[in-house]
C-alpha cells in the first residue's frame, strides 16, 4: 500500500460524517446478502473475488477487522503508538492473520454470527466513546468516527469480494459509499458513482478510464 500523502478534496464537507448507524446498516445489509446464499460448505472455499483468501477466510478477516477496531477504542486510555496486543495467527500459510476465527464446525451460519457479533462490538464502541477519543491505526491515529468509517469500508468491499466468490449481487447504498469516501479517501473524484469509486479507491476496479490502483491507503485523521 502506498505511503504517499493524500491531497484533501476542495470540498471536505461534501457529505455527512460516518456514524455508528451507518456501520450498523452496512453490517446488516451484508449479513442479509450473505445469509441469502445457497452456497455449500465447499463453495465457501472458493477465492473471494480477486483476493488470495477464500470466502470463509475473508468473512473471518472482516470479523477480525471490526473486532480489532473496537478493541483499539476500548481501553480508558487507548494506545496511540501501537495495537492492543492480542495474538494474531493464520490457520494456513498465506491466510489472513486473525485474532478472531470462527469454529468450522458451526458452518456458514456460525461464521455469519461471528461477523454479526464483531460488527455489534464496533457499533457499540463508536456510539459510546466520546468524539475526542483517539486511538492508533497503522494508517494514522483516528477518532471513533474514523474507526466507524474504516469498519464501513471493510464491510462494503469485503462483502463485495465474498459476493463475487459466491455469485451474489451486492450493491450497497450510494450514501454509505459517499460518506466512506469523504472521510477516508478525500483525494478521489466526487463526480463519479460512489460505489464504483470506492471499488476503484480500494484497488478492485477501474474508474472512468483510470487504471486500477495497485497501491492505496486511506486517511483516517480526525476531521
N, C-alpha and C positions, 0 to 999 in steps of 0.2 A: 504494500500500500504506500502511496506517495506521502512524503512528509513535507511537501511544499505548502507554504502558507496559502490560505484561501482569501480571495478578494470579496468583501461583503457586497451584496446586491445594493443597487442605488435606492431601493425601496424596502428596507428591512422590516417595515411594519405591514407588508402586503397581506398577511393573514394572521389570525389569532394564534396565540401560543398553544402548544400542545398541552393537553390536560390529562389527568387520570382517567376521565371519562372517554377521551379519545382512545387511549390504550385499552381500556376495558372493552370498548366497542370492537376494536380490531381483533382482540383475542377471541371474543365471542363469535365474530364472523368467521375467523379462521377455524375455530372448532366446528361451527356449523358446516363449513365446507368439507373439512377432513372427515367428520363423522358420517357424511353422506356417501363416502367412498364405499364401493362394493369390493374393494381390494382384498385379496387373500393375504395371508401372512407372507407368502413368497413375494407378492407384489411390493411389499414394504422394503424388500431387499434390493429393489431397483435403485439406480442412481437418481438423486434428486436434481432434476434439471441439468445444469452444466457443472454441478459440484461433483467431487470425487467421493462424497458421502452418500450412503443410502438414504432413502426416505425416512426410515426409522431413526437413523443417526442424526438426520437433520432436525427432526422434531425434538430429539433429545438435546441437541445443541441449542435450539431455540429456547427450550425449557431452561437450560442451564444459563443462557444469556439473561433471561428475565429474572431468574433467581439471583444471579451474580449482581445485577444492577440493584436489586432490592437490598441485598446484604451490604453493599457499599454504603447505602444510606442509613443502615441500621444502628451502628454504634452512636452513643451520645456525642462523641467527637469522631466523626467519620475520618478515615485516613485520607490524607492529601498527597501522599507520595508513593502509594502502592495499594495493592488489592488486599482485602480481608483474606487472611491466609488459609482458605480452605484448600484441601488437597484435590488436585485435578489429575485425571488419568484417562487414557484411551483404552478402549476394550480391544482394539486391534491396531496394528501398525497403519498409520495413515488416517485413522479415525479421529473424530474430534476429542479433544481433551476436556472432559467434563467433571464437575463435582456431582452433577445430577445425572443419574441413569435410571431408566425405567426397568422394572422387572420383566424380562422377556416372557415369563410365564403368564403375565397379565394380558398379553396380546395387545393389539391396537387400541382396544377400549381403555386399557390401563395406561398406555402411552399417552393418550389424549387427556386422560385425567391428570397425569403428571404435568402436562402443558397447562391445563386449566389452573391447577394449584399454583404453579410458578407465576403465571400471569396475575393471579389474585394477590400474591405477595407483593409484586411490584406496584400494582394499582393501589393497594392499601398504603404502602410506604410513601408513594408520591402524594396521596391525599393527606397524610398525617404529618409529614415533615415540613417544617417552616421553609418558606421560599428562600431564606438567607442561608440555608444549609449548603455546604459544598462538600464534594467527595471526589476522589481520584477516579479517573478513567485514563486508559492508555492514550487516548486522543485529546486529553486535557481535562482539568478539573471542571466539574459541571454541577448544576443545581438540580433539584428534583424535577423541574420541567424538562431539563436536558436529558435526564435519565428516562423520563417518560417518552421523549422523542426517540431516544435510542431504542427503547423497547418497541416502540411503534414501527420503526424501520425494520428491525429484526423480524418482527411478526409479519409485516407485509411482504418482505422479499423472501423470507424462508418459506412462508406458506406458498408463495409462487413456485419456489424450487420444488417443493413436495407435490404441488398440484401438477406441475409438468411431468414429474416422475410417475404419478398415479393416473394421469389422463383426466384431470379435473379442471373445471372452469374456475378461475379466480380473478376477479376484477374488483378490487376494493374501492370504496368511495373516494372520489376525487378530492373532497375536502380534507380527508385524513392525509392523503399523499401530499397535498399542497402545504399543510401545516408542518409535516415532517421535513419537507424540502426547505421551507422558510427558516426552520430552526437549525438544521444540521448541514444543509448544502446551499448556503447563500450565494454561491457563485454560479449556480446553474440557470439556464434560461427560465423566464417566467411566462413566456407566451406560448408554451407547448403543453400538451396533455400531461397533467401531473403524474399519473401512473406510469406512463411511458418514460417520463423524465426521471422518475425515481428508479425505474429499472436501468436506465442508462447511467444514472449517477452511481449506481452500485455495480456497474460492470456487467449487466445482464442483457443489454440490448443496445442497438444503435438508435440515434435520435436525429431526425431531420438532416440526414446526410453526414452526421458526425460519426466518427469511428467509435467502436465500442471501447470503453475505458479498460485498460489493463491494470492500472493502479488507481486507487481512490482512497479517500478518507473523509470523515465528517468533521465538523467543527461544533463541539458541544459547549463552548464557552457560554456562560450566562449572558442573557441579553437584557 
